[in-house]
Amino acid sequence: MKLVIFGATGHIGREILDEAVRRRHQVAVVVRDASRLVLDHHCITVHAGDAADPSTYSHVLHGSDALIASLSARRDSDPASVPRNARTLLDTAARAGVPRLAWVGGAGSLETASGARVIDDPAFPAAWKPEAEAQADALAVFRASNADIDWVYVSPAALLEDGARTGQYRIGADRLLVDAQGKSRISVPDFAIALLDRIEKNDRPRQRVSVAY
């Protein structure tokens, strides 16, 4: 497949890139500062572009099978950029004829067993709330969009951490997945596997999915 990845300089985005290369996909990486991503691999091309400005990357999208976005607001301290970028990428990818889009979402808007959102738990770290709310707003953008594209919003477990690449995971929907001990976790490599699986299978179009052990 021909993939376009935004956010490959981030921790999760780089793991998604590595997983895509393992699967021998052709990958065009779009980053604001191309010097931050020095790669030498025949499957990868690097392009300078800003997710907020389609004129810098729309030409890269044509002929692609899917767009993957792993974007946050940490670098610019602008949480509102998350839903804005979601809307821009949805519309731009659809106009370019890209059939699929996978978005690395948050866990904060997932429902707990009580029906409340994870982010509404009093123990949820205050420092994480702005970005968690921004990711919830991005999910609302996807659900309200009429863009002609099969998007999937992929929420990780409550704890997304470095760890082994096992290829094992469970997939759910809007409910936070927990194991028999009540823990909700997944490694970054296995999250990347779950996301690429959704792109390849296109089995959850226009849905939010959650993944965890």
Buried (B, 14 or more C-beta within 10 A) or exposed (E): BBBBBBBBBBEBBBBBBBBBBBBEBBBBBBBBEBEEBEBEEEBBBBBEBBBBEBEBBBEBBEEBBBBBBBBBBEEEEEBEBBBBBBBBBBBBBBBBEBBBBBBBBBBBBBBBEEEEBBBEEEEBEEEEBBBBBBBBBBBEBBEEBEBEBBBBBBBBBBBBEEBEBEEEBBBBEBEBBBEEEEEBBBBBBBBBBBBBBBBBEBEBEEBBBBBBB
